[in-house]
Amino acid sequence: MKSSEIIKRISTLMRHRKPFLLTGSPGLGKTDCITAAAAAAGMHCIISHPVVSDPTDYKGMPAIVDGAAHFLPFGDLNALIEADEPTVYFLDDIGQAPTSVQAALMQLVLCRKVNGHAISEHVTFAAATNRRSDKAGVGTFITPLLDRFDQIYELEFDSNDWVGWALQNGQPEPLIGFARWRPSLISDFKQPKDDLSKCPTPRSVAKLGDLINIGLDDFDTYKSACGEGFATEFAAFRKTRDHMPDIDGILKNPDDAELPTRPDVLYATAAALAFRVTAGNFGNILKYSERMSPEFRVMLVRDCLAKSKALESAPVLTKWLVNNQSVIL
């Protein structure tokens, strides 16, 4: 299931205090999905990492109080007991946790009570993990804990979701165009041949975008961030800029501006237009889109709306939608 669908579903589960588990390969954005869903649900999110926790973190610290043995809550456990606002307790990378820690979590997630201490009614539980097949350090996931989660969802990569996120989060224009041109290379997780090489994932590609934005824009940067195969393809795509039409010319005169015929150049041009869309130039971008094939036309408008949600109410869009009913349907 793609991220936009999962966020809607798990937001509902959070609001109704239904625990769930999200799975998927490394770097897909599982953590981002859960934190985004918590924000959409208007809930505070506490992120915990069981892989570096001890069983006592979820049971309390053994202590003698008035001559009797007790488990005293501390840290996150104490925060869960005293929570007075809607809160998501997110157990990240839970599959990498030792079985002793997983066992300690069972009572917490199901019974909502630990050694006589009740978890606040405002708290709901969420968890994420890679799969054993990803060879990402996931060991034995004990069945009783797995059964504590009402739903298990598997996150899958969706290029439209990633491009929409990239447009909203300042990713560089060439990377957005490349994601349209070669979407399979944005999420191509493979077990590295050695311990110190990388492969492209939505997370590593986004990190590359951050590096490009600070001026580290060369083959060695692409390779060190996402692997040699990705770097070779992306470096070749960057050369399409030499063949792109003048973007300012398109925005000023969409009827007469050059329209590329090479698909890779057309993807790069569409990304550049979506990257620069405003309420003032949206009408001219829509005019230019009418000269494109239906596939590119719809893609460009979708990306413009992802860049600026305010454009959804633009009168020029209503006219475009009427003119393109057959394409959209």
C-alpha positions as CSV (number, residue, x, y, z in Angstrom):
1,M,0.0,0.0,0.0
2,K,1.4,3.4,-0.9
3,S,2.2,6.1,1.7
4,S,-0.8,8.4,1.0
5,E,-3.2,5.5,1.6
6,I,-1.4,4.3,4.7
7,I,-1.3,7.7,6.3
8,K,-5.1,8.0,6.0
9,R,-5.7,4.5,7.4
10,I,-3.3,4.7,10.4
11,S,-4.5,8.2,11.3
12,T,-8.0,6.6,11.8
13,L,-6.4,3.8,13.9
14,M,-4.5,6.3,16.0
15,R,-7.6,8.3,16.8
16,H,-9.4,5.1,17.9
17,R,-6.5,3.7,19.9
18,K,-6.0,0.7,17.7
19,P,-2.3,-0.6,17.7
20,F,-0.8,-1.4,14.3
21,L,2.5,-2.5,12.7
22,L,4.0,-1.0,9.6
23,T,6.5,-3.0,7.6
24,G,8.7,-2.4,4.5
25,S,12.2,-2.3,3.2
26,P,14.8,0.1,4.6
27,G,14.5,3.8,3.5
28,L,10.9,3.7,2.3
29,G,9.7,6.3,4.8
30,K,7.9,4.2,7.4
31,T,8.9,6.6,10.2
32,D,7.8,9.6,8.1
33,C,4.4,8.0,7.5
34,I,3.7,7.4,11.2
35,T,4.8,10.9,12.3
36,A,2.8,12.4,9.5
37,A,-0.3,10.4,10.5
38,A,0.1,11.5,14.1
39,A,0.3,15.1,13.0
40,A,-2.8,14.6,10.8
41,A,-4.6,13.1,13.8
42,G,-3.6,16.0,16.0
43,M,-1.6,13.7,18.3
44,H,1.7,14.1,20.1
45,C,4.3,11.5,19.0
46,I,6.9,9.9,21.2
47,I,9.4,7.9,19.3
48,S,11.1,5.0,21.0
49,H,13.9,2.7,19.8
50,P,13.5,-0.8,21.4
51,V,16.7,-2.0,19.7
52,V,18.7,0.1,22.2
53,S,16.3,-0.4,25.1
54,D,16.4,-2.7,28.1
55,P,13.4,-4.8,29.4
56,T,13.3,-2.6,32.5
57,D,12.6,0.4,30.3
58,Y,9.1,-1.1,29.7
59,K,8.7,-2.6,33.2
60,G,10.1,0.0,35.5
61,M,13.1,0.1,37.6
62,P,13.3,-2.4,40.5
63,A,13.3,-0.6,43.9
64,I,12.6,-1.0,47.6
65,V,9.9,1.4,48.8
66,D,8.9,1.3,52.5
67,G,10.5,-2.1,52.8
68,A,8.6,-3.6,49.8
69,A,9.8,-4.4,46.3
70,H,8.3,-2.3,43.5
71,F,8.9,-1.5,39.8
72,L,9.1,2.3,39.5
73,P,8.2,3.8,36.1
74,F,10.7,6.2,34.6
75,G,11.5,7.9,31.2
76,D,9.0,7.0,28.4
77,L,7.0,4.6,30.6
78,N,6.4,7.4,33.1
79,A,5.3,9.7,30.2
80,L,2.8,7.1,29.0
81,I,1.3,6.8,32.4
82,E,1.0,10.5,32.9
83,A,0.0,11.5,29.4
84,D,-2.8,14.1,29.4
85,E,-3.1,14.7,25.7
86,P,-3.7,12.4,22.7
87,T,-0.3,10.6,22.2
88,V,1.2,8.0,19.8
89,Y,3.9,5.9,21.3
90,F,5.9,4.8,18.2
91,L,8.1,1.8,18.6
92,D,10.5,2.2,15.7
93,D,12.6,-0.7,14.2
94,I,10.9,-3.0,16.7
95,G,11.9,-6.1,14.7
96,Q,15.6,-5.5,15.6
97,A,14.9,-5.5,19.3
98,P,16.1,-8.5,21.4
99,T,13.3,-11.0,22.3
100,S,13.6,-10.0,25.9
101,V,12.6,-6.5,25.1
102,Q,9.8,-7.6,22.8
103,A,8.5,-9.8,25.6
104,A,8.5,-6.8,27.9
105,L,6.4,-4.8,25.4
106,M,3.6,-7.4,25.1
107,Q,1.9,-6.5,28.4
108,L,2.4,-2.8,27.6
109,V,0.7,-3.0,24.2
110,L,-2.1,-5.4,25.0
111,C,-3.0,-4.9,28.6
112,R,-2.1,-1.2,28.8
113,K,-0.9,-1.9,32.3
114,V,2.6,-2.6,33.6
115,N,3.2,-3.9,37.2
116,G,0.1,-2.1,38.5
117,H,0.7,1.1,36.6
118,A,-2.1,1.9,34.0
119,I,-1.2,3.5,30.7
120,S,-3.1,6.7,30.1
121,E,-6.3,6.4,28.1
122,H,-4.9,9.1,25.8
123,V,-2.1,6.8,24.5
124,T,-2.1,4.6,21.4
125,F,0.7,2.3,20.1
126,A,2.3,2.2,16.7
127,A,5.3,0.2,15.5
128,A,7.5,-0.2,12.4
129,T,10.0,-2.8,11.2
130,N,11.9,-4.0,8.3
131,R,11.4,-7.5,7.1
132,R,13.8,-10.4,7.8
133,S,14.2,-10.8,4.0
134,D,15.7,-7.3,3.9
135,K,18.7,-8.5,5.9
136,A,18.5,-5.3,8.0
137,G,19.2,-6.8,11.4
138,V,15.7,-8.1,12.0
139,G,15.8,-11.3,14.1
140,T,13.1,-13.3,15.6
141,F,9.8,-11.4,15.9
142,I,7.9,-13.2,18.7
143,T,4.4,-14.2,17.6
144,P,2.6,-13.2,20.8
145,L,3.8,-9.6,20.3
146,L,2.9,-9.6,16.6
147,D,-0.6,-10.7,17.6
148,R,-1.0,-7.7,19.8
149,F,-1.3,-5.4,16.7
150,D,-4.7,-5.1,15.2
151,Q,-3.4,-4.4,11.7
152,I,-0.2,-5.0,9.8
153,Y,0.4,-2.9,6.7
154,E,3.2,-3.2,4.2
155,L,4.5,0.1,2.8
156,E,5.3,0.1,-0.9
157,F,7.0,2.8,-3.0
158,D,4.8,5.1,-5.1
159,S,6.6,7.6,-7.4
160,N,3.6,10.0,-7.4
161,D,3.7,10.2,-3.6
162,W,7.4,10.7,-3.5
163,V,7.3,13.5,-6.1
164,G,4.5,15.2,-4.3
165,W,6.6,15.0,-1.1
166,A,9.7,16.2,-2.9
167,L,7.9,19.2,-4.3
168,Q,6.6,20.2,-0.9
169,N,10.0,19.7,0.9
170,G,12.5,21.6,-1.2
171,Q,14.0,18.8,-3.2
172,P,16.0,20.0,-6.2
173,E,14.3,20.3,-9.5
174,P,16.6,17.9,-11.4
175,L,16.0,15.1,-8.9
176,I,12.3,15.5,-9.3
177,G,12.5,15.3,-13.0
178,F,14.7,12.2,-12.7
179,A,12.1,10.6,-10.4
180,R,9.6,11.0,-13.2
181,W,12.0,9.7,-15.9
182,R,13.3,6.7,-13.9
183,P,11.0,6.1,-11.0
184,S,12.3,2.6,-10.4
185,L,15.7,4.0,-9.5
186,I,14.3,6.1,-6.6
187,S,13.5,2.9,-4.7
188,D,15.9,0.1,-5.7
189,F,16.9,-1.4,-2.4
190,K,19.4,-4.3,-2.8
191,Q,21.6,-5.9,-0.2
192,P,25.0,-4.2,-0.7
193,K,27.8,-6.3,-2.0
194,D,29.9,-5.0,0.8
195,D,29.2,-3.4,4.2
196,L,30.1,0.1,3.1
197,S,28.2,0.7,-0.2
198,K,24.8,2.3,-0.6
199,C,21.8,1.8,-2.9
200,P,19.0,4.2,-3.8
201,T,16.0,4.3,-1.5
202,P,13.5,7.2,-1.1
203,R,15.4,8.2,2.1
204,S,18.9,8.1,0.5
205,V,17.7,9.9,-2.6
206,A,16.1,12.6,-0.4
207,K,19.5,12.9,1.5
208,L,21.2,13.4,-1.9
209,G,18.7,16.2,-2.6
210,D,19.8,17.9,0.6
211,L,23.4,17.6,-0.5
212,I,22.7,19.0,-3.9
213,N,20.9,21.9,-2.3
214,I,24.1,22.8,-0.3
215,G,26.3,22.7,-3.4
216,L,27.6,19.2,-3.5
217,D,26.4,18.4,-7.0
218,D,28.8,16.0,-8.8
219,F,29.2,12.3,-9.7
220,D,31.1,11.4,-6.5
221,T,28.3,12.9,-4.4
222,Y,25.7,10.9,-6.3
223,K,27.7,7.7,-6.0
224,S,28.5,8.0,-2.3
225,A,24.8,8.8,-1.5
226,C,23.0,6.3,-3.7
227,G,25.5,4.0,-5.3
228,E,27.3,3.9,-8.7
229,G,24.4,2.6,-10.8
230,F,22.1,5.4,-9.7
231,A,25.0,8.0,-10.0
232,T,25.6,7.0,-13.7
233,E,22.0,7.3,-14.6
234,F,21.4,10.5,-12.8
235,A,24.6,12.1,-14.1
236,A,23.4,11.3,-17.7
237,F,20.0,12.8,-17.0
238,R,21.5,16.0,-15.7
239,K,22.9,16.6,-19.2
240,T,19.3,16.9,-20.5
241,R,19.4,20.5,-19.2
242,D,21.5,21.3,-22.3
243,H,18.5,20.4,-24.4
244,M,15.7,22.0,-22.3
245,P,13.7,24.9,-23.7
246,D,13.9,28.3,-21.9
247,I,11.5,27.9,-18.9
248,D,11.0,31.6,-18.6
249,G,10.0,31.6,-22.3
250,I,7.4,28.9,-21.6
251,L,5.9,30.8,-18.7
252,K,5.7,34.0,-20.8
253,N,4.6,32.6,-24.1
254,P,3.3,29.0,-23.7
255,D,1.6,28.9,-27.2
256,D,4.8,29.5,-29.1
257,A,7.5,28.1,-26.8
258,E,9.5,25.1,-27.8
259,L,8.1,21.7,-26.9
260,P,10.7,19.0,-26.5
261,T,10.3,15.7,-28.3
262,R,12.8,13.6,-26.3
263,P,11.0,12.0,-23.4
264,D,13.8,12.6,-20.9
265,V,13.9,16.3,-21.8
266,L,10.2,16.5,-21.5
267,Y,10.2,15.0,-18.1
268,A,12.9,17.5,-17.0
269,T,10.9,20.4,-18.5
270,A,7.7,19.3,-16.7
271,A,9.6,19.1,-13.4
272,A,11.0,22.6,-13.9
273,L,7.6,24.0,-14.6
274,A,6.0,22.3,-11.5
275,F,8.9,23.4,-9.4
276,R,8.3,27.1,-10.4
277,V,4.4,27.1,-10.5
278,T,2.6,30.0,-8.8
279,A,-0.9,31.3,-8.9
280,G,0.2,33.9,-11.4
281,N,1.8,31.6,-14.0
282,F,-0.4,28.5,-13.5
283,G,-2.7,29.5,-16.4
284,N,0.2,29.6,-18.8
285,I,1.5,26.3,-17.6
286,L,-1.9,24.8,-18.2
287,K,-1.9,26.2,-21.7
288,Y,1.5,24.7,-22.4
289,S,0.3,21.3,-21.0
290,E,-2.4,21.2,-23.7
291,R,0.4,20.8,-26.3
292,M,1.7,17.7,-24.5
293,S,0.5,14.1,-24.8
294,P,-2.2,13.1,-22.3
295,E,0.3,11.2,-20.1
296,F,2.6,14.2,-19.7
297,R,-0.3,16.7,-19.5
298,V,-1.9,14.9,-16.5
299,M,1.5,14.4,-14.8
300,L,2.4,18.1,-15.1
301,V,-0.9,19.3,-13.6
302,R,-0.8,16.7,-10.8
303,D,2.7,17.9,-9.9
304,C,1.7,21.5,-9.9
305,L,-1.2,20.7,-7.5
306,A,1.2,18.8,-5.3
307,K,3.5,21.8,-5.2
308,S,0.7,24.2,-4.2
309,K,-2.6,22.9,-2.9
310,A,-4.0,26.4,-3.2
311,L,-4.1,26.0,-7.0
312,E,-7.0,23.4,-6.6
313,S,-9.4,26.3,-6.4
314,A,-8.0,28.3,-9.3
315,P,-10.7,29.1,-12.0
316,V,-8.2,28.2,-14.8
317,L,-8.0,24.7,-13.4
318,T,-11.8,24.2,-13.6
319,K,-11.7,25.1,-17.3
320,W,-8.7,22.7,-17.8
321,L,-10.6,19.9,-16.1
322,V,-13.6,20.4,-18.3
323,N,-11.5,20.4,-21.4
324,N,-9.6,17.2,-20.3
325,Q,-12.4,15.1,-18.9
326,S,-11.7,12.2,-21.3
327,V,-8.0,12.3,-20.4
328,I,-8.6,12.2,-16.7
329,L,-11.2,9.5,-16.8
